[in-house]
């Protein structure tokens, strides 16, 4: 849930994997290679899809990061 909250607080911008590692998981070294963010985003997308259908709420911006996208 921390990922969704962080993306919501920064919904006007693209959030990088490094930023999520530092801000959500408190990694001191965000330059390490890890699939932590990818795996959690995948799981979140599956949960959201099971609740509301195929509407993409977490959008991948290739080469940059993620953005929360929803209609208010």
C-alpha positions in Angstrom: 0.0 0.0 0.0 3.0 2.3 0.6 3.7 2.3 -3.1 0.2 3.4 -4.0 0.3 6.2 -1.4 3.7 7.4 -2.6 2.5 7.4 -6.3 -0.7 9.2 -5.2 1.3 11.9 -3.4 3.4 12.4 -6.5 0.7 11.8 -9.1 1.7 14.8 -11.2 5.1 13.3 -12.0 6.8 10.1 -13.0 8.4 8.2 -10.1 11.5 6.3 -10.8 12.4 2.8 -9.5 15.3 4.4 -7.6 13.0 6.9 -5.9 10.6 4.1 -4.9 13.5 2.0 -3.5 14.7 5.0 -1.5 11.4 6.4 -0.3 9.2 3.3 0.1 11.8 0.6 1.1 14.4 3.0 2.6 17.3 1.5 0.6 20.5 3.5 1.3 22.0 2.4 -2.0 19.4 2.8 -4.8 21.9 1.9 -7.5 21.7 -1.8 -6.7 20.1 -4.2 -9.2 16.9 -5.5 -7.8 13.5 -6.6 -9.1 11.8 -5.6 -5.8 9.9 -2.7 -7.4 8.9 -4.6 -10.6 7.5 -7.6 -8.6 5.5 -5.4 -6.2 4.1 -3.3 -9.1 3.1 -6.5 -10.8 1.3 -7.8 -7.7 -0.4 -4.4 -7.2 -1.7 -4.4 -10.8 -3.1 -7.9 -10.4 -4.9 -6.9 -7.2 -6.3 -3.7 -8.7 -7.4 -5.6 -11.8 -9.2 -8.2 -9.7 -11.1 -5.3 -8.0 -11.9 -2.9 -10.8 -11.1 -4.7 -14.1 -8.5 -3.9 -16.7 -8.3 -0.1 -16.2 -4.6 0.6 -15.8 -4.0 2.7 -12.6 -0.3 2.2 -12.4 1.2 3.1 -15.8 4.8 2.3 -16.8 6.7 5.1 -18.5 9.4 3.2 -20.3 12.9 4.0 -19.2 11.7 6.4 -16.6 9.4 4.8 -14.0 5.8 4.7 -13.0 2.9 7.1 -12.7 -0.5 6.7 -11.1 -3.3 7.4 -13.5 -6.9 7.5 -12.6 -10.1 9.5 -13.2 -11.3 11.5 -10.2 
